[in-house]
Amino acid sequence: MPPKATTQVALGSQGGLAEKDAIFKGGFLASVYQERPKGSPGIEKVTTRFPPEPNGFLHLGHSKAITINFGFARYHGGDCYLRFDDTNPGAEEGRFFDAIEEMIAWLGFKPIKVTYSSDNFDKLYELAEQLIQDDGAYVCHCTQEQVKASRGVGEDGKGGGKRAACAHRDRPISESLKEFRAMKDGKYAAGEAVLRMKQDLSDGNPQMWDLAAYRIPKESRPHHRTGRTWKIYPTYDYTHCLCDSFEGITHSLCTTEFELSRQSYEWLCHRVKVYTPMQREFGRLSLEGVVLSKRKLTALVQKGYVHGWDDPRLYTLIALRRRGVPPGAILSFVNDLGVTKANAFIEVTRFEQYLRKYLETTVPRLNVILDPIPVVIENLPDEYLEMVELPFSKDPAFGNHSIPFTKTVYIEHGDFREEDSKDYFRLAPGKAVGLLKVPYPIIATGFEKGSDGRVSKVQATYVEPDADGKFKKPKAYIQWVGHSPSHHSPLKARVRYMHSLFDRKDPDTHPDGWEASVNHSSEEWFNDALIEPGFLEIKRRAPWPEEAGEKGLGEGQAKPETVRFQGQRTAYFCEDKDSAPDNIVLNRIVSLKEDTGKQDDTGKKEGAEKVGDLAKSENKKRKEDKKKKKGIEKKATENKDAEKKDKETEDAEKNNKEEEGTEKTTQDLPLRQKDTEK
């Protein structure tokens, strides 16, 4: 079985490891706990809740709230409820309920109980009648425009004007009670009557300006649990605090968008004379250049920009799972970011760096060829077979496996060049290159081209040692896959590369609207990729790693996305859910970390430039572009896009000058033979 990695694998701010549960041991959440610790009056056990609305799929931002609420309770020996805030039947669907529970379990958390706001519909209604009778609520028939005007909002939509009481605010209690019961009996249509709380219009907090407590939904759609029993439904502002109270929540932890709501939260609990939980707010998690809003995600799905809610280009949790992001990596990411009241607006590149760090030590390594070209080693007999032992990782605990080295092997098309040059260290006519872990190098002796003008076959010879057993060691080693059908080598695969779904960091800045910034080349396919047969063993031994909600799976029970591995010199991959034994489909999780100072198993440095014919022309074009821009670079400091292009050009030129023997990861090549899908 694979080694058991731990959730303590997390990249610290300085590249180190973050301590597990660090967010609860100190800082903001530790101070929140100390305000109402276990053992203080009325607090026998810490109790929290995660209360999602079942009207969409959870995304990466929700992972922070999940980790905080479930983790806070666990760390302090308490309980956490999963409570569905199911008070809007027009937007709720059964698939959302199921997906939310599934994602919480995938992250490794188990609620003490799954509850629903609808469990308390009868009790909530009774308290609403009590609130009316105590002159704390009234039925209002104002239009939305009238309500806005009473709150000081002018015709131009700007607030700050004089606030005034609604015409119905001081109606007799008995009249409001009668009207409320009429609402319940279905005598009013949506928008014709609303129960509003009688709060404090003079308060500077808008959350005290007579918020709605009950409304009549626009859609006459049956509730998923109560059917058509109710014709009115409580609002979030009315329901949330009372359900917290009913469940004995000690620490109601939510994002800072609800900070102003704390006053109305406490006001209502005091007004109806129920236990008042302690609400505290933390900063939310957002990613730059990523769409997380339900409205925009729905548009992307419905308009066909993506293939569904689990499209690996999205940042919904079901999409990240399908992409191969381990749940333990998400937990580590949240833990290392820390928790304060400040919102965390993180660049996607930082999240990807966490993934690399996490995957580097928790998944095995295999040889993968995205754009294969056959190499026929002509001085080997047709039946030649040598089993070459490869480690699954630098960590011996991962074990070893053997793959066949034969007369024909496949290498990356970009690892061969028709014409050699001094700054090129892989295969070219008359030049030797090493095949990873193969005893001796090969030298290219010739090549053939297809009708498309591309090299279709390379001829080579195997360099045998001299009488003294000596041979000249090559300056570079490349990955390869041998041709041996009896050893299931190679395995054919289709590989999907995901790129940014948008062409800018902030899609909303596009003058034609956010949809105009959709990158229609964000999905690329390599339909002729090859994998070494070691894939079959790591599939059998999955999950990789065995962490969070992926623990305890028996052999062969792991889902495709848990079959994760590093493709040597290429990227991190996982198997896709559409994969089949005769049709393997892989997703790229994230590219390899670029680090020119890091030694790989061959003793050569990884991360320097890998140059093929296309890469050479690309670099030449970049140099020409730089010359054209030279006279205006100083004036371009305020243009972020121009700065980015200049930086990429400088990096490309710098890589050209790296010392001999260095390689660059395959994902940095201008890749060819890609099928682009919208």
C-alpha positions, 0 to 999 in steps of 0.5 A: 500500500502507498505510504500514509502522507499527513495533512501537515504537508503545507507550504509556509510563507517562507516555503516551510511547513505549516503546523497542523491546526495552527489557525486554532492554536493562536491568532484570531480564532484563539482569541474568539475561543477565549471570549467564550471558552468551554467551562464558562457560564452555559458552555459545556461543549463548543458547538459550531455549524456550517449553514450553506444554502442548497442553491448551488455547488460549493467552491474553493472559498467555501472550503475556508468556512468549512475548515474553520467551523468543523475544525474549530469544534474538533480542535476544542473537543466539540461538535459541528452541525451541517445545517441546510438553510432551506428557506428558498424552495424556488432555488433549491435542488436535491443535487445541491444537498447531495453535493454539499454533503459529499464535499464536506465528507471529501474534505474529511469532516463529519457533522454531528448531525445534518439539520435543516432550517425547515426542521424548525418551520413550526417553531419559527412561525410561533415565534413570529406570532409572539414577536407581533404580539409583543409589538416587535413585528408588523405586516407591511404592504409597501412596494419595494420602491416605497421601502427604499424611500423609507430607508432614505434611498433616493430615485437616483439609487443613492442612500443617506436621505432621511429615513421614515417609518412605513405607513403600516408600522404603527398599525394595531397588533391585532391587525398585523396578526390577522394579516400575517395569518392571511399571508400564511393562508395564501391570501396574498401574492408575492410582494403584496405583504411582508412581515417586517421586524420593528427595529430601530430606524434611527440606528446607523446600521442598515441591518436595524432598519426593519428587516423582513422576517417572512415573505411570500416566494415568487415561484409557487414551487413545492419545498423539497421537505415540506411540500406545499404546506407553507405559502410563506417562508422565513428570511435569512435574517430571521431564521439564522440566529434563531436556528443557531439558538435552537441548536445551542451553537456557542460560536457562530462563525461567519464571514465579515459580510455578516458583521453588520448583521451581528446587531440584528442577530442579537436583537432578535434573540433578545426580543423573543427571549431565547439563548443568544449565541456569540457571532464572530466574523472572519475574512472570506477567501477569494481568488484572483481571476477566478469566478466564484459567484453562483450567478456567473458560474451558472452562466458559464455552465448554461451558455456552454463555456464549460462542460458542467459544474465539475469542469476542471477549469472551474473552482467549484469543489467538485471541479477541483476534485475532478481536476485531481486537487487533493482534499489535504492540499486544500486544508493545508492551503487554508491553514497556512493562509491563516484567519483574520478579519481581513479578506484574503484575495489570493492569486491563483499562482499562489494556490498552484504553488501549494499544490506543487509543494503538497504533491511533490512528496505525496504522489509517485512518479511515472514516465509520460509522453504527451507528443510521442515520436518513435525512436528505433534503436537499430543496433538492438535485435528485434526481440531485445528486452531489458527490464529497467527498474524505476523508483516511484519516488525519491522516498524509498517507501513508495517502492520500485517498478520495472518497465521494458526497454526495447528496440523501439522507444517513444520520446517527446517530439520536443526532445529531438531536434533536426539540427544540433546546436551548442546550447541544446543537450537532448537528442539530435543527429550525432548527439547522445542523450540518456534515457532515464535509468537506462544503463547507456545512452543512445545517439541519433543517426537519422530521421524520417519526416511525414507528409506534414513535414514533421519528424515521424521517426528517429533512428538511433544506436545504443552506445555500448561501453568499451572494453574497460566498461567506460562510456561518455556520459550524456549531458541530459536524460529524458523520459521514455516509454518502451514498445512491448505489448506483452508488458502493456507498454505503452498505455495510450491516453488522452490528456487534458490541459486546463489553462486560465478560463479568462484572459485577464486577472479581473474579468469584470474589467473587460469593457464588454462585460466579464463574459467577453474575457472568457478564454476560448483556448482554455482547454487543450487535448493531447490525444496521442499521449503514452504512459508507461505500464507503472500506471496500472500499479499506482491505479491499484494502490490509489488513493495518492495520498490517502488523506482527509476524506480519501482515507480508508478506501480498500484496494480498487475502491478509489475513485479515478481522481485519486490516481495522482502522479507526477509525469517526469519533467512534465506535470502532475496528473490524475485520472479523469472520471471519463477514463476507461481501461481501453480509453485512459483520460488524464487531467493535468492538476498543475504544472511542475515547479520551476526551480533551476537549482534543484537536482533530479535523479539523473544529477542534472538540474531541473527547470532550465530551458527545454528547447525544440525547433518550435521553442527556438523560433518562439524565443527568436520572436520574443527577442524581436518583440523585445527590441520593438518595445525597448524604446517604450518600456519606461513608459509602460510601468502603469500597464500591467499587461505590458509589464507581464509580457516584458517579464516573460520575455526576460525570463525566456532569454535568461533560460537560454543562457542557463548552464549546460546539462540543464533541462526545462519542464515540458509544460513550458514548451510551445506544445504542438498537435493539440486539439483545442476545445471551446 
